[in-house]
Amino acid sequence: MGVVGESLGHAVAATATRPIPKTAGAQVRFLVKRLKGTRPVADLLGVSQRTVERYVKDQIKTPRAQLASRLADEVRTRWQPRVKENAKKNAAISTGIVVETRARFGFTAAPGSTDDGRIRRITQHLPATYAARLFDAQAAGAPEQQLQAVLAEGLQQEYFKDRGRRADGLLVEFTDIDYVELSF
């Protein structure tokens, strides 16, 4: 997964209203309940079914660092799915999405203007239509370049063209991404 896809995943995870369970036993019990059994959890985490059963009974309390990280990630992805879906739906319908990025922006514009790209740090609110397009593209399994193209178009329209009020023929290139943070 690329930078934009990961950032979108973090933004969705940040919409949870309650923290995930703190102990390994509570996290494993949550996964066992969600996946309906210890075998699917064992397969998901790459451990034996007996190990999962020991975590459920709190016979093992502290997992290895790698397993603890994987366990927390799996719980986080399945935690409060309805809350996350409602937040995504709300962003796609009404509130939009906020993009903070540092990347190289190059331009293709009218003769006489510069087309040399330069690093810019931009924080910009994008309307709900761009949020909907991002969510739809991610759900369809779009590659990272397509997600970047949606963000580039949104930043071009909202930031550089000022919602169509200036720079009519301007085309923006969105490259050399240092970071992208999305929130909604």
Salt bridges, closest charged atoms under 4 A:
ASP43 OD1 - ARG39 NH1 3.31
GLU53 OE1 - ARG50 NH1 3.50
ASP58 OD1 - ARG29 NH1 3.55
ASP73 OD1 - ARG76 NH1 3.12
GLU74 OE1 - ARG78 NH1 2.62
GLU85 OE2 - LYS88 NZ 3.82
GLU100 OE2 - ARG121 NH2 2.55
GLU153 OE1 - ARG133 NH2 3.04
GLU158 OE1 - ARG163 NE 2.83
ASP162 OD1 - ARG165 NH2 3.23
ASP176 OD2 - ARG104 NE 2.94
ASP178 OD2 - ARG102 NH2 3.06
